[in-house]
């Protein structure tokens, strides 16, 4: 039977916590990028490349938040992040708004083809 070192146990726990902190930093940065892209999209005439970029950042954020939730479910002690709920709500709101824009855009395009 292999001996289990307490040092390995603590190192593994420390690795998980460092990974979670890195993930929090990445989600924060992605959220800032989403806000910047969203403001640019709202100010100017949006084109398909801006929409693609918004969708890309939204998917990164959703994936990062899902991974964060997975870490929390595995009972990693010592890390909770209240900011994650606000980011999650902002992502949801922007995703809904983007879907509305794309829906209305597709309806306008459909009407153009029918005439």
C-alpha positions in Angstrom: 0.0 0.0 0.0 1.3 3.5 -0.9 2.0 5.8 2.0 -0.1 9.0 1.8 1.9 12.1 2.7 0.1 14.9 4.5 2.3 17.3 2.5 0.8 16.0 -0.8 -2.7 16.5 0.6 -2.1 20.1 1.5 -0.3 20.8 -1.8 -3.3 19.4 -3.7 -5.7 21.5 -1.7 -3.5 24.6 -2.3 -3.4 23.8 -6.0 -7.2 23.7 -6.2 -7.6 27.0 -4.4 -5.0 28.6 -6.6 -6.8 27.3 -9.7 -10.1 28.7 -8.4 -8.5 32.1 -7.7 -7.1 32.1 -11.2 -10.5 31.2 -12.6 -12.0 34.1 -10.7 -9.5 36.5 -12.2 -10.2 35.2 -15.7 -13.9 35.5 -15.3 -13.5 39.1 -14.0 -11.4 40.0 -17.0 -13.8 38.3 -19.4 -16.6 40.2 -17.8 -14.8 43.5 -18.3 -14.3 42.6 -22.0 -18.0 41.8 -22.3 -18.9 45.2 -20.8 -16.5 47.0 -23.2 -17.8 45.1 -26.2 -21.4 45.7 -25.2 -20.9 49.4 -24.8 -19.2 49.6 -28.2 -22.1 47.6 -29.7 -24.7 49.8 -28.2 -23.0 53.1 -29.3 -22.4 52.3 -33.0 -23.9 50.5 -35.9 -23.3 46.9 -35.0 -22.0 44.5 -37.5 -21.8 40.7 -37.6 -18.2 40.6 -36.3 -19.2 42.5 -33.2 -22.0 40.1 -32.6 -19.7 37.2 -33.1 -17.2 38.6 -30.6 -20.0 39.2 -28.0 -21.2 35.6 -28.4 -17.6 34.3 -28.0 -17.1 36.3 -24.8 -20.5 35.3 -23.5 -19.7 31.6 -24.0 -16.3 32.0 -22.3 -18.0 33.6 -19.3 -20.7 31.0 -19.1 -18.1 28.2 -19.2 -16.0 29.9 -16.6 -18.9 30.4 -14.3 -20.0 26.8 -14.8 -16.5 25.6 -13.8 -16.6 27.9 -10.8 -19.9 26.4 -9.7 -18.4 22.9 -10.2 -15.5 23.8 -7.9 -18.0 25.0 -5.3 -20.0 21.8 -5.4 -16.8 19.8 -4.7 -16.6 21.6 -1.3 -13.4 23.6 -1.8 -13.1 25.4 1.5 -12.3 29.0 2.0 -13.4 30.5 -1.3 -16.7 32.1 -1.9 -17.2 34.8 -4.5 -20.3 37.1 -4.2 -19.3 38.9 -7.4 -20.1 35.7 -9.4 -23.8 36.1 -8.9 -23.8 39.6 -10.3 -21.7 38.5 -13.3 -24.0 35.6 -13.8 -27.0 37.9 -13.9 -25.3 40.3 -16.2 -24.4 37.5 -18.6 -28.0 36.2 -18.6 -29.4 39.7 -19.2 -27.0 40.4 -22.1 -27.6 37.0 -23.6 -31.4 37.6 -23.5 -31.0 41.0 -25.1 -28.7 39.7 -27.8 -31.2 36.9 -28.6 -33.9 39.6 -28.9 -31.7 41.6 -31.3 -30.9 38.6 -33.4 -34.6 37.5 -33.5 -35.8 40.9 -34.6 -32.9 41.1 -37.1 -33.9 37.7 -38.5 -37.5 38.7 -38.8 -36.6 42.0 -40.6 -34.4 39.9 -43.0 -37.2 37.4 -43.5 -39.7 40.2 -44.4 -37.2 41.7 -46.9 -37.0 38.3 -48.7 -40.8 38.0 -48.8 -41.3 41.2 -50.8 
